[in-house]
């Protein structure tokens, strides 16, 4: 698979995934926001973490998400230690193949840039690079250096390596499923997986901005607090841009409880238009079920009134909405109210929330024909 990049003569041969973030103790996120937006516009799938992120968190995410590259802006003066520690940690975790890119304006001087690149950083971009290459030129350079395959083609992953404690093997297997175009090959692989357990799958769907990620974060926090020995997997789907093929996989920005040894998270792009799930989501869920997790949470991309895909994938489907849905007649148009096992009205501090609760409850009773249930 190859596709030309807009505004450049570069053609990519692989789906490229990046983790982007601002370094620890650094609140200057304007630069990294510009860079990740251009990455997205050039076809990359970007897992954005936001600002003030430490090395251990960035590396953990990069391994779980099985990315080709990490891009970090650092304006806080501790770049020498920060980038060296990142390279050391990636090598320690046998993930030295992940390319590391950075920038910090004039804060990182030419001598330090040379030393960091000698240490293993793929490229530190200077202000001079920006003037000579331009923003799109720098991003094209990053993509070219990260354009490599992570899987062994048609060679199937080894199921004996899949367990919640082996993030690299699990992540690589998920990548193989997500990137293998031969659906029959993927189907034969998942059909042969051991059925060690059958953990419940809870699917959360709703309109964009309803607060699905924040709700999942709270569910994860309470789960690991109440069941400290149990393991949980989170799969989060975000939409691909129809025009460029890129995607912002930004749900991790809203989650704080997922950085725990018993939590595994994977972000997916839909890679198709007008749908809220990825084509690879079903086999990925089959793999996670065979990997000894105790609970699996799935978050779809934001949906419209007629989308109900999650009900075919989850054991329990949750529709997340806000009080701001318009007139009560709009509720009659929402298919998920007919199919959801549970409805969550989020952002309940908004004006009119109690009236919305009453209206949604009435519509739910009508849709499910529960007229004899107490109000």
LOSE-827412 format. One record per residue (C-alpha): residue in one letter; residue number from 1; x, y, z. Coordinates in nm, 4 decimals, decimal comma, always signed. Example, Ala and Ser with C-alpha at 12.3 -4.5 7.8 and 13.67 -1.06 7.14 Angstrom:
2
MARGU  res    n      east     north        up
MARGU    A    1   +1,2300   -0,4500   +0,7800
MARGU    S    2   +1,3670   -0,1060   +0,7140
// end
This chain:
375
MARGU  res    n      east     north        up
MARGU    X    1   +0,0000   +0,0000   +0,0000
MARGU    X    2   +0,1397   +0,3361   -0,0984
MARGU    X    3   -0,0163   +0,6769   -0,1109
MARGU    X    4   +0,1230   +1,0174   -0,2138
MARGU    X    5   +0,1421   +1,2893   +0,0451
MARGU    X    6   -0,0368   +1,6175   -0,0164
MARGU    X    7   +0,1927   +1,9093   -0,0989
MARGU    X    8   +0,5014   +1,6855   -0,1307
MARGU    X    9   +0,6549   +1,4436   -0,3776
MARGU    X   10   +0,6982   +1,1789   -0,1074
MARGU    X   11   +0,5021   +0,8544   -0,1253
MARGU    X   12   +0,4512   +0,6414   +0,1855
MARGU    X   13   +0,4657   +0,2632   +0,1676
MARGU    X   14   +0,3267   +0,1956   +0,5158
MARGU    X   15   +0,0654   +0,3203   +0,7579
MARGU    X   16   +0,2648   +0,5430   +0,9919
MARGU    X   17   +0,1716   +0,5963   +1,3557
MARGU    X   18   +0,3275   +0,8606   +1,5802
MARGU    X   19   +0,3118   +0,9490   +1,9476
MARGU    X   20   +0,3347   +1,3254   +2,0011
MARGU    X   21   +0,3770   +1,5114   +2,3294
MARGU    X   22   +0,5417   +1,7991   +2,5091
MARGU    X   23   +0,8118   +1,7097   +2,7600
MARGU    X   24   +0,7721   +1,6991   +3,1362
MARGU    X   25   +0,7374   +2,0376   +3,3126
MARGU    X   26   +0,6773   +2,2033   +2,9755
MARGU    X   27   +0,3466   +2,3782   +2,9138
MARGU    X   28   +0,4431   +2,5166   +2,5721
MARGU    X   29   +0,2325   +2,2972   +2,3445
MARGU    X   30   +0,1809   +2,5358   +2,0514
MARGU    X   31   +0,4724   +2,3896   +1,8534
MARGU    X   32   +0,3802   +2,0232   +1,8987
MARGU    X   33   +0,0178   +2,1008   +1,8124
MARGU    X   34   +0,1285   +2,2501   +1,4812
MARGU    X   35   +0,3532   +1,9527   +1,4061
MARGU    X   36   +0,0953   +1,6858   +1,4888
MARGU    X   37   -0,1675   +1,8656   +1,2784
MARGU    X   38   +0,0673   +1,8582   +0,9796
MARGU    X   39   +0,1450   +1,4914   +1,0505
MARGU    X   40   -0,2272   +1,4215   +1,0391
MARGU    X   41   -0,2704   +1,6239   +0,7206
MARGU    X   42   +0,0027   +1,4140   +0,5582
MARGU    X   43   -0,1648   +1,0843   +0,6400
MARGU    X   44   -0,0156   +0,9839   +0,9750
MARGU    X   45   -0,2194   +0,8441   +1,2628
MARGU    X   46   -0,1215   +1,0503   +1,5660
MARGU    X   47   -0,1624   +0,9435   +1,9280
MARGU    X   48   -0,1414   +1,2826   +2,0968
MARGU    X   49   -0,0699   +1,3006   +2,4699
MARGU    X   50   -0,0681   +1,6759   +2,5237
MARGU    X   51   +0,1789   +1,8667   +2,7386
MARGU    X   52   +0,3790   +1,7896   +3,0540
MARGU    X   53   +0,4473   +1,4222   +2,9784
MARGU    X   54   +0,7311   +1,2189   +3,1259
MARGU    X   55   +0,9612   +0,9776   +2,9463
MARGU    X   56   +0,8200   +0,6633   +3,1074
MARGU    X   57   +0,4652   +0,7518   +3,0050
MARGU    X   58   +0,5646   +0,8384   +2,6477
MARGU    X   59   +0,7648   +0,5168   +2,6055
MARGU    X   60   +0,4881   +0,3042   +2,7590
MARGU    X   61   +0,2358   +0,4539   +2,5178
MARGU    X   62   +0,4692   +0,4127   +2,2185
MARGU    X   63   +0,5109   +0,0414   +2,2958
MARGU    X   64   +0,1420   -0,0248   +2,3612
MARGU    X   65   +0,0428   +0,1623   +2,0464
MARGU    X   66   +0,3261   +0,0034   +1,8433
MARGU    X   67   +0,4249   +0,3238   +1,6663
MARGU    X   68   +0,7107   +0,3942   +1,4291
MARGU    X   69   +0,7935   +0,7348   +1,5727
MARGU    X   70   +0,7858   +0,9647   +1,8744
MARGU    X   71   +0,7847   +1,3432   +1,8333
MARGU    X   72   +0,8460   +1,5623   +2,1391
MARGU    X   73   +0,8867   +1,9359   +2,1798
MARGU    X   74   +1,1027   +2,0426   +2,4734
MARGU    X   75   +1,1452   +2,4037   +2,5789
MARGU    X   76   +1,2101   +2,3479   +2,9510
MARGU    X   77   +1,5911   +2,3223   +2,9423
MARGU    X   78   +1,6186   +1,9584   +3,0485
MARGU    X   79   +1,6339   +1,8201   +2,6960
MARGU    X   80   +1,9732   +1,6489   +2,7282
MARGU    X   81   +1,8619   +1,4257   +3,0152
MARGU    X   82   +1,5088   +1,3864   +2,8775
MARGU    X   83   +1,6010   +1,2587   +2,5311
MARGU    X   84   +1,8898   +1,0437   +2,6563
MARGU    X   85   +1,6628   +0,8753   +2,9091
MARGU    X   86   +1,4063   +0,8132   +2,6353
MARGU    X   87   +1,6632   +0,6427   +2,4130
MARGU    X   88   +1,7927   +0,4372   +2,7076
MARGU    X   89   +1,4428   +0,3258   +2,8067
MARGU    X   90   +1,3457   +0,2301   +2,4521
MARGU    X   91   +1,6594   +0,0189   +2,4206
MARGU    X   92   +1,6016   -0,1377   +2,7621
MARGU    X   93   +1,2495   -0,2384   +2,6566
MARGU    X   94   +1,3766   -0,3774   +2,3242
MARGU    X   95   +1,2005   -0,1061   +2,1276
MARGU    X   96   +1,5017   +0,0736   +1,9868
MARGU    X   97   +1,3477   +0,0593   +1,6390
MARGU    X   98   +1,1122   +0,3459   +1,7332
MARGU    X   99   +1,2430   +0,6704   +1,5837
MARGU    X  100   +1,2676   +0,9675   +1,8201
MARGU    X  101   +1,2327   +1,3234   +1,6893
MARGU    X  102   +1,2501   +1,6467   +1,8820
MARGU    X  103   +1,2643   +2,0213   +1,8711
MARGU    X  104   +1,3004   +2,3083   +2,1105
MARGU    X  105   +1,3672   +2,6223   +1,9126
MARGU    X  106   +1,6773   +2,8043   +2,0292
MARGU    X  107   +1,6712   +2,6276   +2,3666
MARGU    X  108   +1,8588   +2,3293   +2,2188
MARGU    X  109   +2,1880   +2,4633   +2,0845
MARGU    X  110   +2,3726   +2,3123   +1,7820
MARGU    X  111   +2,6326   +2,1292   +1,9941
MARGU    X  112   +2,3598   +1,9621   +2,1990
MARGU    X  113   +2,1688   +1,8689   +1,8841
MARGU    X  114   +2,4760   +1,6916   +1,7497
MARGU    X  115   +2,5380   +1,5114   +2,0794
MARGU    X  116   +2,1772   +1,3940   +2,1106
MARGU    X  117   +2,1706   +1,2643   +1,7544
MARGU    X  118   +2,4986   +1,0809   +1,8151
MARGU    X  119   +2,3348   +0,9256   +2,1226
MARGU    X  120   +2,0487   +0,7818   +1,9175
MARGU    X  121   +1,7872   +1,0529   +1,8610
MARGU    X  122   +1,6876   +1,0304   +1,4956
MARGU    X  123   +1,6638   +1,4072   +1,4435
MARGU    X  124   +1,6462   +1,7247   +1,6501
MARGU    X  125   +1,5140   +2,0075   +1,4349
MARGU    X  126   +1,6673   +2,3502   +1,4841
MARGU    X  127   +1,5351   +2,6956   +1,3887
MARGU    X  128   +1,7679   +2,6826   +1,0874
MARGU    X  129   +1,6045   +2,3564   +0,9775
MARGU    X  130   +1,2679   +2,5270   +0,9984
MARGU    X  131   +1,3834   +2,8105   +0,7768
MARGU    X  132   +1,5489   +2,5812   +0,5215
MARGU    X  133   +1,2988   +2,2949   +0,5106
MARGU    X  134   +0,9743   +2,4612   +0,6123
MARGU    X  135   +0,7178   +2,2973   +0,8360
MARGU    X  136   +0,5940   +2,0523   +0,5737
MARGU    X  137   +0,9507   +1,9698   +0,4783
MARGU    X  138   +1,0380   +1,8760   +0,8366
MARGU    X  139   +0,7269   +1,6588   +0,8668
MARGU    X  140   +0,7993   +1,4918   +0,5328
MARGU    X  141   +1,1501   +1,4162   +0,6599
MARGU    X  142   +1,0059   +1,2582   +0,9765
MARGU    X  143   +0,7632   +1,0468   +0,7758
MARGU    X  144   +1,0313   +0,9316   +0,5342
MARGU    X  145   +1,2561   +0,8213   +0,8212
MARGU    X  146   +0,9628   +0,6376   +0,9845
MARGU    X  147   +0,8282   +0,4676   +0,6740
MARGU    X  148   +0,9024   +0,1054   +0,7621
MARGU    X  149   +0,6899   -0,2012   +0,8250
MARGU    X  150   +0,6451   -0,3275   +1,1802
MARGU    X  151   +0,5191   -0,6736   +1,0889
MARGU    X  152   +0,6598   -0,9720   +0,9058
MARGU    X  153   +0,4129   -0,9632   +0,6203
MARGU    X  154   +0,1909   -1,2721   +0,6129
MARGU    X  155   +0,3779   -1,4439   +0,8968
MARGU    X  156   +0,1250   -1,4973   +1,1751
MARGU    X  157   +0,2049   -1,3872   +1,5326
MARGU    X  158   +0,2780   -1,6501   +1,7984
MARGU    X  159   -0,0285   -1,6866   +2,0273
MARGU    X  160   +0,1831   -1,8300   +2,3096
MARGU    X  161   +0,3333   -1,4838   +2,3640
MARGU    X  162   +0,0019   -1,3058   +2,4175
MARGU    X  163   -0,0614   -1,2062   +2,7749
MARGU    X  164   -0,1356   -0,8767   +2,9501
MARGU    X  165   +0,2190   -0,8595   +3,0847
MARGU    X  166   +0,3846   -0,8825   +2,7427
MARGU    X  167   +0,2917   -0,5493   +2,5870
MARGU    X  168   +0,5358   -0,5608   +2,2906
MARGU    X  169   +0,4179   -0,9020   +2,1659
MARGU    X  170   +0,0521   -0,8159   +2,2170
MARGU    X  171   +0,0951   -0,4766   +2,0492
MARGU    X  172   +0,2705   -0,6309   +1,7489
MARGU    X  173   -0,0054   -0,8898   +1,7082
MARGU    X  174   -0,2678   -0,6141   +1,7130
MARGU    X  175   -0,0677   -0,4254   +1,4507
MARGU    X  176   -0,0520   -0,7358   +1,2328
MARGU    X  177   -0,4310   -0,7700   +1,2489
MARGU    X  178   -0,4839   -0,3986   +1,1862
MARGU    X  179   -0,2526   -0,3818   +0,8846
MARGU    X  180   -0,3006   -0,7193   +0,7154
MARGU    X  181   -0,5191   -0,6669   +0,4107
MARGU    X  182   -0,5947   -1,0379   +0,3630
MARGU    X  183   -0,9134   -1,0764   +0,5690
MARGU    X  184   -0,9172   -1,4554   +0,5206
MARGU    X  185   -0,5678   -1,4795   +0,6695
MARGU    X  186   -0,6746   -1,2719   +0,9703
MARGU    X  187   -0,9898   -1,4802   +1,0143
MARGU    X  188   -0,7960   -1,8073   +1,0108
MARGU    X  189   -0,5564   -1,6650   +1,2685
MARGU    X  190   -0,8226   -1,5527   +1,5158
MARGU    X  191   -1,0209   -1,8753   +1,4677
MARGU    X  192   -0,7163   -2,0672   +1,5889
MARGU    X  193   -0,6671   -1,8620   +1,9052
MARGU    X  194   -0,7146   -2,0448   +2,2361
MARGU    X  195   -1,0384   -1,9704   +2,4186
MARGU    X  196   -0,8828   -1,9340   +2,7630
MARGU    X  197   -1,1467   -1,6978   +2,8912
MARGU    X  198   -1,4485   -1,5006   +2,7827
MARGU    X  199   -1,4215   -1,1578   +2,9475
MARGU    X  200   -1,7183   -0,9233   +2,9144
MARGU    X  201   -1,6941   -0,6534   +2,6484
MARGU    X  202   -1,8543   -0,3200   +2,7348
MARGU    X  203   -1,9012   -0,0882   +2,4393
MARGU    X  204   -1,9419   +0,2856   +2,4824
MARGU    X  205   -2,0683   +0,5009   +2,2000
MARGU    X  206   -2,2136   +0,8472   +2,1636
MARGU    X  207   -2,1780   +1,1793   +1,9905
MARGU    X  208   -1,8387   +1,3450   +1,9683
MARGU    X  209   -1,7612   +1,5450   +2,2815
MARGU    X  210   -2,0158   +1,3649   +2,5001
MARGU    X  211   -1,7408   +1,2612   +2,7414
MARGU    X  212   -1,6900   +0,8951   +2,6503
MARGU    X  213   -1,3169   +0,9028   +2,7250
MARGU    X  214   -1,3644   +1,0688   +3,0636
MARGU    X  215   -1,6284   +0,8113   +3,1539
MARGU    X  216   -1,3981   +0,5264   +3,0540
MARGU    X  217   -1,1197   +0,6785   +3,2633
MARGU    X  218   -1,3487   +0,6796   +3,5663
MARGU    X  219   -1,4553   +0,3201   +3,5006
MARGU    X  220   -1,0903   +0,2136   +3,4751
MARGU    X  221   -1,0015   +0,3985   +3,7960
MARGU    X  222   -1,2775   +0,2302   +3,9919
MARGU    X  223   -1,2079   -0,1112   +3,8399
MARGU    X  224   -0,8406   -0,1194   +3,9377
MARGU    X  225   -0,9269   +0,0240   +4,2787
MARGU    X  226   -1,1908   -0,2417   +4,3519
MARGU    X  227   -1,0139   -0,5308   +4,1762
MARGU    X  228   -0,6384   -0,4647   +4,2101
MARGU    X  229   -0,5416   -0,8096   +4,0778
MARGU    X  230   -0,7606   -0,7935   +3,7675
MARGU    X  231   -0,6492   -0,6768   +3,4233
MARGU    X  232   -0,8384   -0,4522   +3,1859
MARGU    X  233   -0,7997   -0,3667   +2,8167
MARGU    X  234   -0,9264   -0,0482   +2,6520
MARGU    X  235   -0,9743   -0,0109   +2,2769
MARGU    X  236   -1,0492   +0,3398   +2,1546
MARGU    X  237   -1,1546   +0,4200   +1,7982
MARGU    X  238   -1,1301   +0,7634   +1,6374
MARGU    X  239   -1,2271   +0,8694   +1,2839
MARGU    X  240   -0,9871   +0,8838   +0,9926
MARGU    X  241   -0,9917   +1,1959   +0,7785
MARGU    X  242   -1,1544   +1,1150   +0,4487
MARGU    X  243   -0,9440   +1,3703   +0,2611
MARGU    X  244   -0,5958   +1,2800   +0,3897
MARGU    X  245   -0,6257   +0,9392   +0,5575
MARGU    X  246   -0,4679   +1,0791   +0,8734
MARGU    X  247   -0,6251   +1,0600   +1,2172
MARGU    X  248   -0,6039   +1,2230   +1,5577
MARGU    X  249   -0,6157   +0,9462   +1,8169
MARGU    X  250   -0,6502   +1,1772   +2,1126
MARGU    X  251   -0,8494   +0,9874   +2,3737
MARGU    X  252   -0,5449   +0,9336   +2,5947
MARGU    X  253   -0,5374   +1,3075   +2,6653
MARGU    X  254   -0,8543   +1,2674   +2,8726
MARGU    X  255   -0,7404   +0,9617   +3,0664
MARGU    X  256   -0,5344   +0,9587   +3,3844
MARGU    X  257   -0,5997   +0,6145   +3,5346
MARGU    X  258   -0,4753   +0,4068   +3,2405
MARGU    X  259   -0,1079   +0,4352   +3,3355
MARGU    X  260   -0,1123   +0,1232   +3,5490
MARGU    X  261   +0,0583   -0,2155   +3,5015
MARGU    X  262   -0,2807   -0,3898   +3,4833
MARGU    X  263   -0,4221   -0,1609   +3,2116
MARGU    X  264   -0,3544   -0,1998   +2,8403
MARGU    X  265   -0,4863   +0,0526   +2,5882
MARGU    X  266   -0,4821   +0,0553   +2,2107
MARGU    X  267   -0,6004   +0,3380   +1,9830
MARGU    X  268   -0,7398   +0,2613   +1,6383
MARGU    X  269   -0,8359   +0,4734   +1,3391
MARGU    X  270   -1,1521   +0,3795   +1,1514
MARGU    X  271   -0,9674   +0,3932   +0,8160
MARGU    X  272   -1,3072   +0,4228   +0,6497
MARGU    X  273   -1,5721   +0,6907   +0,6122
MARGU    X  274   -1,9123   +0,7300   +0,7785
MARGU    X  275   -1,8555   +0,4476   +1,0283
MARGU    X  276   -1,7703   +0,4593   +1,3980
MARGU    X  277   -1,5601   +0,1431   +1,4220
MARGU    X  278   -1,2584   -0,0067   +1,2495
MARGU    X  279   -1,2876   -0,3096   +1,0231
MARGU    X  280   -1,0194   -0,4760   +1,2359
MARGU    X  281   -1,2027   -0,4177   +1,5653
MARGU    X  282   -1,3782   -0,7566   +1,5781
MARGU    X  283   -1,0620   -0,9699   +1,5299
MARGU    X  284   -0,8769   -0,7413   +1,7705
MARGU    X  285   -1,1422   -0,8088   +2,0342
MARGU    X  286   -1,1047   -1,1816   +1,9670
MARGU    X  287   -0,7314   -1,1524   +2,0288
MARGU    X  288   -0,7770   -0,9551   +2,3505
MARGU    X  289   -1,0262   -1,2138   +2,4741
MARGU    X  290   -0,7618   -1,4809   +2,4203
MARGU    X  291   -0,5019   -1,2775   +2,6108
MARGU    X  292   -0,6325   -1,3303   +2,9661
MARGU    X  293   -0,7867   -0,9894   +3,0292
MARGU    X  294   -1,0711   -0,9757   +3,2786
MARGU    X  295   -1,2620   -0,6856   +3,1209
MARGU    X  296   -1,2542   -0,5128   +2,7821
MARGU    X  297   -1,3840   -0,1597   +2,7246
MARGU    X  298   -1,4435   -0,0335   +2,3712
MARGU    X  299   -1,5009   +0,3288   +2,2760
MARGU    X  300   -1,6263   +0,4092   +1,9280
MARGU    X  301   -1,5708   +0,7252   +1,7309
MARGU    X  302   -1,8397   +0,9916   +1,7674
MARGU    X  303   -2,1648   +0,8809   +1,6069
MARGU    X  304   -2,4789   +1,0287   +1,4552
MARGU    X  305   -2,8434   +0,9483   +1,5148
MARGU    X  306   -2,8550   +0,6263   +1,3134
MARGU    X  307   -2,5350   +0,4457   +1,4199
MARGU    X  308   -2,5617   +0,1254   +1,6253
MARGU    X  309   -2,2461   -0,0665   +1,5241
MARGU    X  310   -2,1260   -0,1207   +1,8796
MARGU    X  311   -2,4269   -0,3374   +1,9679
MARGU    X  312   -2,2963   -0,6118   +1,7366
MARGU    X  313   -1,9559   -0,6167   +1,9088
MARGU    X  314   -2,0236   -0,5704   +2,2793
MARGU    X  315   -2,1936   -0,7772   +2,5469
MARGU    X  316   -2,3189   -0,4582   +2,7102
MARGU    X  317   -2,3695   -0,1393   +2,5100
MARGU    X  318   -2,3667   +0,2062   +2,6692
MARGU    X  319   -2,4905   +0,5210   +2,4965
MARGU    X  320   -2,3250   +0,8385   +2,6281
MARGU    X  321   -2,5000   +1,1684   +2,5633
MARGU    X  322   -2,5356   +1,5168   +2,7098
MARGU    X  323   -2,8456   +1,7180   +2,8025
MARGU    X  324   -2,7939   +1,9336   +2,4928
MARGU    X  325   -2,9714   +1,7232   +2,2310
MARGU    X  326   -3,2339   +1,9777   +2,1239
MARGU    X  327   -3,6084   +1,9233   +2,1431
MARGU    X  328   -3,7425   +1,6041   +2,2981
MARGU    X  329   -3,8597   +1,4870   +1,9548
MARGU    X  330   -3,4917   +1,4483   +1,8610
MARGU    X  331   -3,4718   +1,1567   +2,1039
MARGU    X  332   -3,7120   +0,9603   +1,8851
MARGU    X  333   -3,4540   +0,9700   +1,6045
MARGU    X  334   -3,1644   +0,8211   +1,8038
MARGU    X  335   -3,1295   +0,4517   +1,7214
MARGU    X  336   -2,9004   +0,3800   +2,0167
MARGU    X  337   -3,1808   +0,4604   +2,2617
MARGU    X  338   -3,3629   +0,1613   +2,1090
MARGU    X  339   -3,0624   -0,0708   +2,1413
MARGU    X  340   -2,8521   +0,0486   +2,4359
MARGU    X  341   -2,8464   -0,1536   +2,7565
MARGU    X  342   -2,7538   +0,1590   +2,9476
MARGU    X  343   -2,7772   +0,5331   +2,8785
MARGU    X  344   -2,5471   +0,7820   +3,0499
MARGU    X  345   -2,6362   +1,1512   +3,0512
MARGU    X  346   -2,2960   +1,3083   +3,1009
MARGU    X  347   -2,2154   +1,6687   +3,1952
MARGU    X  348   -2,5155   +1,6660   +3,4268
MARGU    X  349   -2,4221   +2,0030   +3,5734
MARGU    X  350   -2,5494   +2,1699   +3,2550
MARGU    X  351   -2,8762   +2,3675   +3,2759
MARGU    X  352   -3,1794   +2,1550   +3,1954
MARGU    X  353   -3,0094   +1,8263   +3,2849
MARGU    X  354   -3,2889   +1,7035   +3,5123
MARGU    X  355   -3,5513   +1,7717   +3,2461
MARGU    X  356   -3,3314   +1,5875   +2,9957
MARGU    X  357   -3,3092   +1,2914   +3,2330
MARGU    X  358   -3,6885   +1,2672   +3,2529
MARGU    X  359   -3,7278   +1,2966   +2,8748
MARGU    X  360   -3,4617   +1,0350   +2,7996
MARGU    X  361   -3,6077   +0,7954   +3,0560
MARGU    X  362   -3,9535   +0,8295   +2,8993
MARGU    X  363   -3,8148   +0,7690   +2,5501
MARGU    X  364   -3,6170   +0,4664   +2,6725
MARGU    X  365   -3,9340   +0,3161   +2,8239
MARGU    X  366   -4,1239   +0,3736   +2,4990
MARGU    X  367   -3,8444   +0,2290   +2,2830
MARGU    X  368   -3,8061   -0,0816   +2,4996
MARGU    X  369   -4,1798   -0,1153   +2,5655
MARGU    X  370   -4,1295   -0,1103   +2,9402
MARGU    X  371   -4,4599   +0,0606   +3,0127
MARGU    X  372   -4,5217   -0,1394   +3,3299
MARGU    X  373   -4,1871   -0,0464   +3,4864
MARGU    X  374   -4,1966   +0,2138   +3,7644
MARGU    X  375   -4,1065   +0,5653   +3,6429
// end
